[in-house]
Amino acid sequence: MTKAREIMSGGAECVQTSETALDAARKLADLNVGAVPICGEDNRLKGMLTDRDIVVKVLAEGKDPRAVKVGELAQGEAVTIGADDDAEEVLRTMSEHQVRRLPVIDGHDLIGVVSQADVARALPNPATGELVEALSY
């Protein structure tokens, strides 16, 4: 069975909780991605930050993106997947938690992110359809 580490995008870069929303937006643009992991000063994963989070929770509320810290945007406990979990477990976790991206953890280390598109490429067509349906809300 295909493992998360085999289908993930490696080299995930974190934004630190102490960085501003503007710093995070620039990182998203520089990396040409829609989401980045949020890491604390201890380099532990705190959550995921999306471009939508910045728009909805900062800009739409009239907040200054130079003043809002990324740590203020992290919500709840981060949903992750283990590097050696199989693709079916990735599918179940994404569906259960209604997320499109999962940070991949090896021990306590962030080693990558597996996205809905990564899973779609790795799974047979019926399972892919189930994932897209489960995440379309």
GUKEMI-177888 format. One record per residue: residue number from 1; residue in three letters; z, y, x of N, C-alpha, C in turn. Coordinates in Angstrom, 1 decimal, decimal comma. Atoms other than C-alpha are relative to their C-alpha. Layout:
REM residues N
nr/rest/n_c3/n_c2/n_c1/ca_c3/ca_c2/ca_c1/c_c3/c_c2/c_c1
NUM/Ala/Z/Y/X/Z/Y/X/Z/Y/X
...
REM end
This chain:
REM residues 137
nr/rest/n_c3/n_c2/n_c1/ca_c3/ca_c2/ca_c1/c_c3/c_c2/c_c1
1/Met/0,0/-1,2/0,8/0,0/0,0/0,0/0,0/1,2/0,9
2/Thr/0,1/-1,3/-0,7/-0,8/3,5/1,2/1,3/0,8/0,0
3/Lys/-1,3/-0,7/-0,2/2,2/5,5/2,5/-0,2/1,5/-0,1
4/Ala/0,0/-1,5/0,1/3,0/9,2/1,9/-0,5/0,6/1,3
5/Arg/0,4/-0,5/-1,3/2,5/9,8/5,7/-1,5/-0,1/0,2
6/Glu/1,4/0,2/-0,2/-1,0/8,5/5,5/-0,9/0,9/-0,9
7/Ile/0,8/-0,8/0,8/-2,1/10,8/2,7/0,4/1,5/0,0
8/Met/-0,5/-1,4/-0,1/-0,1/14,0/3,4/-0,9/0,9/0,9
9/Ser/0,5/-0,9/-0,9/-1,3/17,1/5,0/1,1/0,3/1,0
10/Gly/-1,0/-0,1/-1,0/0,6/17,3/8,3/0,2/1,5/0,5
11/Gly/-0,2/-1,3/-0,6/1,9/20,3/10,2/0,4/1,1/-0,9
12/Ala/-0,5/-1,0/1,0/3,6/22,0/7,3/0,9/1,1/0,7
13/Glu/-0,8/-1,1/-0,6/5,0/25,4/8,3/0,9/0,6/-1,1
14/Cys/-1,0/-0,5/1,0/8,1/26,7/6,6/0,0/1,5/0,1
15/Val/-0,5/-1,4/0,0/9,1/30,2/5,5/1,5/-0,1/0,0
16/Gln/-1,5/0,0/-0,1/12,7/30,9/6,4/0,6/0,8/-1,2
17/Thr/-0,7/-0,7/1,1/15,1/31,9/3,6/0,3/1,5/0,3
18/Ser/-0,3/-1,4/-0,4/15,7/35,2/5,5/-1,3/0,8/0,0
19/Glu/1,3/-0,8/0,0/12,0/36,2/5,4/-0,2/0,6/-1,3
20/Thr/0,3/-0,7/1,2/10,7/38,6/2,8/-1,1/-0,7/-0,8
21/Ala/1,1/0,5/0,8/8,4/37,7/-0,1/-1,3/0,5/0,6
22/Leu/1,2/-0,5/-0,6/5,8/39,9/1,7/-0,4/-0,8/1,2
23/Asp/0,2/0,9/-1,2/6,2/37,8/4,9/-0,6/-1,3/-0,5
24/Ala/0,5/1,3/0,5/5,7/34,7/2,8/-1,4/0,1/-0,5
25/Ala/1,4/-0,2/0,6/2,6/36,1/1,0/-1,0/0,0/1,2
26/Arg/0,9/-0,1/-1,2/1,1/36,9/4,4/-0,2/-1,4/0,6
27/Lys/0,2/1,3/-0,5/1,8/33,4/5,6/-0,9/-0,9/-0,8
28/Leu/0,9/0,7/0,9/0,2/31,9/2,5/-1,4/0,3/0,3
29/Ala/1,4/-0,5/-0,2/-2,9/34,0/3,1/-0,5/-0,5/1,4
30/Asp/0,4/0,4/-1,4/-3,0/33,2/6,9/-0,3/-1,5/0,0
31/Leu/0,2/1,4/0,0/-2,7/29,5/6,2/-1,0/-0,5/-1,0
32/Asn/0,9/0,3/1,1/-5,0/29,7/3,2/0,5/-1,2/-0,8
33/Val/-0,6/1,0/0,9/-2,6/27,6/1,1/0,7/0,7/-1,2
34/Gly/-0,7/-0,6/1,2/-0,9/28,2/-2,3/1,5/-0,3/0,0
35/Ala/-1,4/0,3/-0,1/2,5/26,9/-1,3/0,5/-0,3/1,4
36/Val/-0,6/0,3/-1,3/4,8/26,6/1,7/1,5/-0,5/-0,3
37/Pro/-1,4/0,4/0,1/8,2/24,9/2,2/0,9/1,1/0,4
38/Ile/-1,1/-1,0/-0,4/11,3/27,1/2,3/1,0/-0,8/0,8
39/Cys/-1,0/0,6/-0,9/13,6/26,2/5,2/1,1/1,0/0,2
40/Gly/-1,1/-0,8/-0,4/17,1/27,5/5,9/0,1/0,2/1,5
41/Glu/-0,2/-0,3/-1,5/18,4/28,8/9,2/0,3/-1,3/0,7
42/Asp/-0,3/1,3/-0,6/19,5/25,2/9,8/-1,3/-0,9/0,1
43/Asn/1,3/0,7/0,1/15,8/24,1/9,4/0,0/-1,1/-1,0
44/Arg/0,0/1,0/1,1/16,7/22,0/6,4/-0,8/0,6/-1,2
45/Leu/0,8/-0,4/1,2/14,4/22,1/3,4/0,8/0,5/-1,1
46/Lys/-0,8/-0,6/1,1/15,6/24,4/0,6/-0,9/0,0/-1,3
47/Gly/0,9/0,0/1,2/12,5/24,2/-1,7/-1,4/0,3/0,4
48/Met/1,4/-0,4/-0,2/8,9/25,2/-2,1/-0,2/1,3/-0,6
49/Leu/0,3/-1,3/0,5/7,5/28,6/-2,6/-1,5/0,1/-0,2
50/Thr/1,4/-0,1/0,4/4,2/29,2/-4,4/-0,5/1,4/-0,1
51/Asp/0,5/-1,4/0,2/1,9/32,2/-4,6/0,4/0,4/-1,4
52/Arg/-0,4/-0,4/1,3/2,7/32,1/-8,3/1,5/0,5/-0,1
53/Asp/-1,3/-0,5/0,0/6,4/32,4/-7,6/0,1/1,5/0,4
54/Ile/0,0/-1,4/-0,5/5,7/35,6/-5,7/-0,5/1,0/-1,1
55/Val/0,6/-0,8/1,0/3,6/37,0/-8,5/1,0/0,1/-1,2
56/Val/-0,8/0,0/1,2/5,9/36,0/-11,4/1,4/0,6/0,2
57/Lys/-1,4/-0,4/-0,3/9,3/36,5/-9,8/0,3/1,2/0,8
58/Val/-0,2/-1,2/-0,8/8,7/39,5/-7,6/-0,9/1,1/-0,6
59/Leu/0,9/-1,1/0,4/5,6/41,5/-8,5/0,1/0,3/-1,5
60/Ala/0,0/-0,2/1,4/5,6/41,0/-12,3/1,3/0,6/-0,5
61/Glu/-1,3/-0,6/0,4/9,3/42,0/-12,4/0,2/1,4/0,7
62/Gly/-0,1/-1,3/-0,6/8,6/45,2/-10,4/0,9/0,1/1,2
63/Lys/-0,9/0,0/-1,2/10,6/44,1/-7,4/-0,9/0,3/1,3
64/Asp/0,7/-0,3/-1,2/9,7/45,2/-3,9/-0,1/-1,2/0,9
65/Pro/0,2/1,3/-0,7/8,2/42,2/-2,0/0,5/0,2/1,5
66/Arg/-0,6/-0,3/-1,4/9,5/43,9/1,3/1,5/-0,2/0,0
67/Ala/-1,5/0,0/0,1/13,1/43,7/0,0/0,5/-1,4/-0,5
68/Val/-0,4/1,3/0,5/13,2/40,3/-1,8/-0,1/-1,1/1,1
69/Lys/-0,1/1,0/-1,0/14,3/37,5/0,5/-0,5/-1,3/-0,6
70/Val/0,5/1,3/0,4/12,6/34,1/0,2/1,1/-0,9/-0,6
71/Gly/-1,1/0,8/0,5/16,0/32,5/-0,2/0,4/0,2/-1,4
72/Glu/-0,3/-0,3/1,4/16,4/34,3/-3,5/-0,9/-0,7/-1,0
73/Leu/1,0/0,7/0,8/13,3/32,5/-4,8/0,1/-1,5/-0,1
74/Ala/-0,2/1,4/0,0/14,4/29,0/-4,0/0,9/-0,4/-1,1
75/Gln/-0,7/0,4/1,2/15,6/27,2/-7,1/0,4/-1,5/0,1
76/Gly/-0,5/1,4/0,1/17,7/24,0/-7,4/-0,2/-0,7/1,3
77/Glu/0,2/0,9/-1,2/17,4/21,1/-5,0/-1,4/-0,3/0,1
78/Ala/1,4/0,3/-0,3/14,1/20,4/-3,3/-0,3/-1,4/-0,4
79/Val/0,5/1,3/0,3/12,2/17,5/-4,7/-0,9/-0,5/1,2
80/Thr/0,7/0,5/-1,2/10,9/15,4/-1,7/-0,4/-1,4/-0,2
81/Ile/0,4/1,4/-0,1/9,3/12,1/-0,8/0,2/-0,4/1,4
82/Gly/-0,1/0,5/-1,3/10,0/9,9/2,1/-1,3/-0,4/0,6
83/Ala/1,3/0,3/-0,7/7,3/9,4/4,7/-0,5/-1,4/-0,2
84/Asp/0,5/1,3/0,2/7,2/5,7/4,1/0,0/-0,5/-1,4
85/Asp/0,1/0,3/1,4/7,3/5,8/0,3/-1,5/-0,2/-0,3
86/Asp/1,4/0,3/0,3/4,1/4,4/-1,2/-0,6/1,0/-1,0
87/Ala/0,7/-1,0/0,8/1,5/6,4/-3,1/0,4/-0,1/-1,5
88/Glu/-0,5/0,1/1,4/2,7/5,0/-6,4/1,3/0,7/-0,2
89/Glu/-1,3/-0,7/0,1/6,2/6,4/-5,7/-0,3/1,5/0,0
90/Val/0,3/-1,5/0,0/4,6/9,8/-4,9/-0,5/0,4/-1,4
91/Leu/0,5/-0,2/1,3/2,8/9,6/-8,2/1,1/0,1/-1,0
92/Arg/-1,2/0,0/0,9/6,0/8,7/-10,1/0,9/1,3/0,2
93/Thr/-0,9/-1,2/-0,3/8,0/11,5/-8,4/-0,7/1,3/-0,5
94/Met/0,7/-1,1/0,5/5,3/14,1/-9,1/0,0/0,1/-1,5
95/Ser/0,0/0,0/1,5/5,1/13,1/-12,7/1,3/0,3/-0,6
96/Glu/-1,4/-0,2/0,5/8,8/12,9/-13,3/0,5/1,4/0,2
97/His/-0,5/-1,4/-0,3/9,5/16,3/-11,7/-1,0/1,1/-0,3
98/Gln/1,0/-1,0/0,4/6,3/18,0/-12,9/-0,3/0,9/1,2
99/Val/0,3/-0,7/-1,1/5,4/19,1/-9,4/-1,4/-0,4/0,5
100/Arg/1,3/0,3/-0,5/2,0/19,3/-7,7/0,0/-0,1/1,5
101/Arg/-0,1/0,2/-1,5/3,2/19,3/-4,1/1,4/-0,5/0,3
102/Leu/-1,3/0,5/-0,5/5,9/17,3/-2,4/0,2/0,1/1,5
103/Pro/-0,3/0,1/-1,5/7,4/17,9/1,0/0,3/-1,4/0,4
104/Val/-0,2/1,4/-0,5/7,3/14,7/3,0/1,1/0,1/1,1
105/Ile/-1,1/0,0/-0,9/10,5/14,0/4,9/0,1/-1,3/0,7
106/Asp/-0,3/1,2/-0,8/11,1/11,6/7,8/1,4/0,2/0,5
107/Gly/-1,4/-0,3/-0,3/14,9/11,4/8,1/0,4/1,3/-0,6
108/His/-0,3/-1,4/0,5/15,9/15,1/7,8/-1,2/0,9/0,4
109/Asp/1,1/-0,9/-0,5/12,6/16,4/9,3/-1,1/0,1/-0,9
110/Leu/1,2/-0,2/0,8/9,8/17,9/7,3/-1,2/-0,3/0,9
111/Ile/1,2/0,4/-0,8/6,6/16,3/8,6/-1,3/0,4/-0,7
112/Gly/1,2/-0,3/0,7/4,1/17,4/5,9/0,2/0,3/-1,4
113/Val/-0,1/-0,1/1,4/3,3/18,0/2,3/-1,1/-0,8/-0,6
114/Val/1,0/0,8/0,8/1,5/15,7/-0,1/-0,3/0,8/-1,3
115/Ser/0,4/-0,8/1,2/-0,4/17,5/-2,8/-0,7/-0,9/-1,1
116/Gln/0,7/0,8/1,1/-1,9/16,4/-6,1/-1,4/-0,4/0,5
117/Ala/1,3/0,3/-0,5/-5,3/16,5/-4,4/0,0/-1,2/1,0
118/Asp/-0,1/1,1/-1,0/-4,1/14,2/-1,6/0,2/-1,3/-0,8
119/Val/-0,3/1,2/0,8/-2,8/11,7/-4,2/-1,3/-0,4/-0,7
120/Ala/1,3/0,3/0,8/-6,1/11,9/-6,2/-1,0/-0,7/0,9
121/Arg/0,9/0,6/-0,9/-8,0/11,0/-3,1/0,4/-1,4/0,4
122/Ala/-0,6/1,2/-0,5/-5,7/8,1/-2,2/0,1/-1,1/-1,1
123/Leu/-0,2/1,0/1,0/-5,3/6,4/-5,6/-1,3/-0,3/-0,8
124/Pro/1,2/0,3/0,8/-7,9/4,6/-7,8/-0,1/1,0/-1,2
125/Asn/0,2/-0,9/1,1/-9,4/6,6/-10,6/0,9/0,0/-1,2
126/Pro/-0,9/0,0/1,1/-7,2/5,5/-13,5/1,4/0,7/0,3
127/Ala/-1,3/-0,6/-0,4/-4,0/6,5/-11,6/-0,2/1,5/0,2
128/Thr/0,2/-1,4/-0,2/-5,5/9,8/-10,7/0,0/0,7/-1,3
129/Gly/0,0/-0,6/1,3/-6,2/10,6/-14,3/1,4/0,1/-0,6
130/Glu/-1,4/0,0/0,5/-2,6/9,7/-15,2/0,7/1,2/0,6
131/Leu/-0,7/-1,0/-0,7/-1,3/12,1/-12,6/-0,5/1,4/-0,5
132/Val/0,5/-1,3/0,5/-3,5/15,0/-13,7/0,5/0,3/-1,4
133/Glu/-0,5/-0,2/1,3/-2,5/14,4/-17,3/1,5/0,3/0,0
134/Ala/-1,5/-0,2/-0,1/1,2/14,2/-16,4/0,3/1,4/0,5
135/Leu/-0,3/-1,3/-0,6/1,0/17,5/-14,5/-0,6/1,1/-0,8
136/Ser/0,6/-1,1/0,8/-1,0/19,4/-17,0/0,8/0,3/-1,2
137/Tyr/-1,0/-0,4/1,1/1,5/21,2/-19,2/-0,3/1,4/-0,4
REM end
